């Protein structure tokens, strides 16, 4: 398995070209929680696990735009982590 390791106190920026695989997509989509800036991800596979994660992020107040079927723009500038402890979440999981 490949991984991303970040060292030092430097600001991250750049592009990653996802291959459209489920496991890679889940990891990359989860990483949007690490920044309050807008993050655009393309080549997102249209599969249940990925769509459920995107739905969960939306329920956690992550702003999501979907300009194309395989593209999402995320902005996690007001994340509600407490949602994961709510009755609504517990009923869904």
C-alpha positions in Angstrom: 0.0 0.0 0.0 1.2 3.5 -0.8 1.1 6.3 1.7 1.7 10.0 1.9 4.1 11.2 4.6 4.3 14.9 5.5 7.3 16.2 7.4 8.3 19.7 8.5 6.3 22.8 9.0 5.9 23.7 5.4 2.6 24.5 3.7 1.4 21.7 1.4 0.2 22.4 -2.2 0.1 20.5 -5.4 -1.9 18.1 -7.5 -2.5 14.3 -7.2 -4.0 12.4 -10.1 -6.3 9.8 -8.6 -6.7 6.6 -10.5 -10.4 6.3 -9.8 -10.0 3.3 -7.4 -12.3 3.0 -4.4 -9.7 2.7 -1.7 -7.6 5.6 -3.1 -10.7 7.8 -3.5 -11.8 7.1 0.1 -8.4 8.2 1.5 -8.1 11.3 -0.7 -11.7 12.4 0.0 -11.1 12.0 3.7 -8.1 14.3 3.5 -10.4 17.3 2.7 -10.9 17.5 6.4 -7.3 18.6 6.9 -7.8 22.1 5.4 -10.4 24.8 5.4 -9.6 25.7 1.8 -11.5 24.5 -1.2 -10.3 21.2 -2.5 -11.3 19.9 -6.0 -11.2 16.2 -6.6 -11.8 14.7 -10.1 -12.1 11.1 -11.3 -14.2 10.1 -8.3 -15.7 6.7 -8.9 -19.5 6.5 -8.7 -19.8 3.7 -6.2 -21.7 3.2 -2.9 -18.8 3.5 -0.4 -17.5 6.7 -2.0 -21.0 8.2 -2.2 -21.7 7.4 1.4 -18.5 9.1 2.5 -19.4 12.2 0.5 -22.9 12.2 2.1 -21.3 11.8 5.6 -19.0 14.8 4.9 -22.0 16.8 3.9 -23.8 15.9 7.1 -20.7 17.1 9.0 -21.2 20.5 7.4 -18.5 20.1 4.8 -19.6 22.2 1.8 -19.8 20.1 -1.4 -20.3 21.2 -5.0 -20.6 18.6 -7.8 -20.0 20.4 -11.1 -19.6 17.1 -12.9 -20.6 13.5 -12.1 -17.0 12.5 -11.3 -15.9 15.8 -9.7 -16.5 17.4 -6.3 -15.4 20.6 -4.7 -15.1 20.3 -0.9 -14.7 23.0 1.7 -14.3 21.9 5.3 -14.2 25.3 7.0 -17.0 24.6 9.5 -16.8 20.9 10.3 -19.2 19.5 12.9 -17.2 16.7 14.5 -19.9 16.3 17.1 -22.2 15.0 14.4 -20.4 11.6 14.8 -21.7 11.4 18.4 -25.3 12.5 17.5 -28.4 10.3 17.6 -28.9 11.0 13.9 -25.6 9.5 13.0 -26.0 6.5 15.4 -29.3 5.7 13.7 -27.8 5.7 10.3 -24.8 3.6 11.2 
